[in-house]
Amino acid sequence: MGNNMLFVYNPRAGKAQIRSNLLDIIDIFVKAGYEVTAYPTQEPGDAVKAVRERRDGYDIVVCSGGDGTLDEVVTGMMQCTERLPIGYVPAGSTNDFANSLKIPRNMIKAADVVVNGRNFGCDIGAFNDDNFIYVAAFGLFTDVSYETKQDIKNVLGHTAYLLEGVKRLSSIKPYHMKISYDDVCLEDDFIYGMITNSDSVGGFKGITGKDVELNDGLFEVTLVRMPTIAKEMNNIMATLTDKEIQSEFIKSFKTSKLIIESDEEVSWTLDGEYGGDHLNVIVENKKEAIQIRVPN
């Protein structure tokens, strides 16, 4: 293993819990023989730049923060010709991705995984010119939350948020879309869609389906068609939170690439952050594009 580490961290993530752990984390890295360059991010986009413009000679990039910080580090790495392994010490409010990779919540234990773990080739989603690690989503209250873009970190929020949404059924906005994948073309009115590479989203385990592999080159896609009455909406909610229940309104499938065309601009969220408004979207799975340190 090489010895130069770029350590990018968000001092404000997860109620600033990095502060009380920072010295111990760096100590673990140094004891393992690393020379550590610490880079506290100052504003959004910083981590992308730090990784993309890093000097030569680093052997690993480690980041600490929420999923947003990891997202930036991966984005920066995807823009590099030489992609280094990434270590992740979660410190945010939601760490869906860390959960999927079995990276410990405890920051000291996670730092230990960075030095003693193994590299895992992880799929990354390309989304037009952007990318995401574990979920791209549209519709069903996501756009509502993005009118206030700061700190809405969950794509689906928590159950209460969903149930609150049911009460607002009249304000749900369907999008007329044409969705093409493999040899299939779906055209319908959809109120929600998520393209995932994760086994939990917004803290819901199992919501993305069974047998999720983070390195199989496939996304799990879940699309929700527009229901006509509130009773059907309740059925959809039940299906989303319990995959055993089947619903005619929900379409789930796996694919490595899909093209989504809509009649009007749709707001997307990528890994819980605002991902822009798009008419046409091409989403492609980049199989094992990034190496991430995971427990042995």
N, C-alpha and C positions, 0 to 999 in steps of 0.2 A: 504493500500500500504506500502511496505517496504521502508526503508530509505537510503540504501547504493547503490550508483550509480557508476559504472565504465564508465567514459566518454572518449571514444577513438576518437581522431580526427587527421586528416591529415593536418598539418599546410600549406602544399603546394597546397592543392586542390583549383581549381577554382580561379586562380590568387590570392591565399592566402587571400581570403575574410574573412576567419574565424578570422583573427587577429583583425580586427576592431570590430568584434562582440563577441569575446570570453568572455570578462568580463561580458557583459550583459547576455549572455547565461547561464554562470555559476551562475550568480546572480538569474536568474529565477528559476534554479534548487534548489538553497539553500533556497530561499524564500518559495519554496514549501515543504521544510522540508527534503531535501536530503543532505546526506553527500557525497560530490563529490570527487572521485579520478580521476584526469585528466591524460590522457596518450597520449602525442603527438607521432604519429608514426614516425619512423626514416627512414624506408626503406620498400619496398614491403614485405609482409608476416608478418610484425610486428603485425598487428591487429588480424590476425588469432591466433598468439601465445598468445597475451595479453588476448584474450577471452578464449582460450582453457586452459591456465595455470593460470587463475584468481584464487585468493584465495576464500575460502568460505565466505559466508556472504553478497555477493552482491545480490540485489533484482532486478536490471535492468541494462542492458548495453545500453548506448546511443552512437551512432557514428555520427561524422560529417565529411563530405568529399564528394567525388563524388560517383558514383555507385560502383566504384572499392573498396572503403573503406567499404561500406555497404556489398559488396560481401565477403570481408575478414572476417568481423564480423559474418556474417551468416555462413560462412564456419567453423569458429572456434566454433560457437554455435552448429552446426550440429555434431561436434565431441565430444560434452559434453554429459554426461548422464543426467545432470540437465540442461534443456534449459530455460533460462530466457527470459522475454519480451525484445524486442529491440526497442529503440527509434531512429529516424533518423532525423538529421538536415542537409538537403542537402546543400553542398557548392561547388559542382563540376561544370564542364562545361556542362555535360549532366546528367540529372536526370530523365530519362524515368520512372524509377520505382516510384519515388516520385510523378510524375504526375499521374500515374495510381492509386495511393493510395490517391490522393487529398491532399497530404502533401504540405503545402504552400512553395513557393520558398523563401519567406522572412524568414531569419534565426531566427529572434526573434519570429515570429509567429509559426515557426516549433518547436521551443523550448517549446512554450506554449502548443502545441499539445502533446508533450512528457509528460508534467505534468498533463494536463487536458483531454487528449484524452482517447480512449478506446483501448483495445487489439483486434487485428484482426488476426485470424488464417490464415496464408498465405501459399499457396502451394510453395514448393521448388523443383527444378529439380535436380535429381541425374543423373550425366553424368559419366559413368564408376566409377572411384574412386573419382571423383570431384563433384562439384555441381554448379548450377547457379540459379539466382533468376528470371530473366525475359526473357533472350534469349540465345539460343545456335545457331550458324549459321556457314555455310561453303560456300565456293565458291564465284563466282562473285565478284572479286576484294577484298574480305576479305583477301586472302593470300597475295595479292600485298601490302596491307597496313601493314601487319604483318612482312614483311621483315624489315620494320622500326617499331619495336614493341612499342617504347615509344610514349605515348601521342596520339595515334590514338584511340580516346575514343568511336567513333561511329561504330556500326556494318555496317550500311548502309551509314554513312556520310550524306551529304545533297543532295538535288536534283541535284545540279551541279556535285557532285561527281558521281552520277549515270549516268548523261548524258555524262559526260567525259568518263565513262566506255563504253557507247554505241559506241563511236568513236573507241574504241579499240576492237571492236567486234572480229576481227581476232585473238586476243590474249586470248579470253575467253577459259578457259580450262574446258571441261566437265569431270565429274567423272562417271564411270560406277558403279552403286550401286544397291544393293538389299535392299529394305526397307520393313520391316514386322511390321504390327501393327494389333491388333484385329485378324480378320481372313483373312487379306488382305496381299498380297505380291506384291510389285511393283518392276519391274526391268527395268532400263532405264538409259539414260545418263542425268545426272542432272548438271546444272551449278550453282545452288544456292539452299540453303534450310535454313529455320529458324524454330526453335521450340520455341514458345513463351508463356509467361504467363504475358501479359502486353497489354495495349491498345495503347501504342505508342513505336516505335522503331526508334532510330536515329532521334527523334524529329517528325517523321511522325505519326500523329494520324490516327487511323482507318486502318492502314496498316495490322494489324494482324487479322482483321475480326470483325464481329459484336458480341454483347452480350458476351464480354469477362468477365469471372468471375475469380478472382484471388484465389478463394478458392473452386473451383468445382472439383478439382482432375484431371482436363483435360488440356492438352496443345493444343494450336492452332498451326497446322503445315502447312507451305507453302513451296511447292517444285516447282522449275522451271526447266522444261525440256530444253534440248539443242535445240535452234531454228536453222533453216537452212539458213535463209537470214536476212539481217539487218532490213527489213520491219517488220518481225515477232518480232525482238528484240524490236522495238519501241512499238509494241502492248503489249509486256510483261511489258515494263516500265509503259505504261499507266495503265495496270491492277494493277500493284503493288501499284501505287500511288492513284488509284481510284478503290476501291473494287467492284464498281457497274459493271465495264466492265468485261466480262468473257473472258478467254483465254484458248484455248485447251492446252497451254503449262504449265499452272499453275494448280497444284493440291493442294487443301486445305482441311484439315479435322481436327477433334478433336480426341485425344486419350490420354490414361493415360500412355502408354508405347510403345516405338518403338525400333526396332533393325535395325541398319544400317550397312551393310557390303559392303566394297568397294574393288576394285581390287588393288588399290594403296593407300598409305597414304594420308589422306586429312587433311588440316589445319582447325582447328575449332577456333571460338572465343566464349568465354563465357562471357556474359554481357559486351561485348566490349573489353575484354582483351584476349590476346593470350591464347588459351586453349589446345595447343599441336597438334601433328599430329597423326591421328589414322586410323587404318584399319577397326576395328570393334568398334561400339559404342552401348551401351545400355543406353537409356534415360528413366527414370522413374519418374513419378510425385509423390512426397511425400506430400500427401494431408494435408494441414494445419499444416505443420511441425514446423513452427516458428510463434511466436506471435509478431506482429509489432504494435506499437502505431500509431493510425490514428485519424483524427478528429471525434468528436462525430456526 
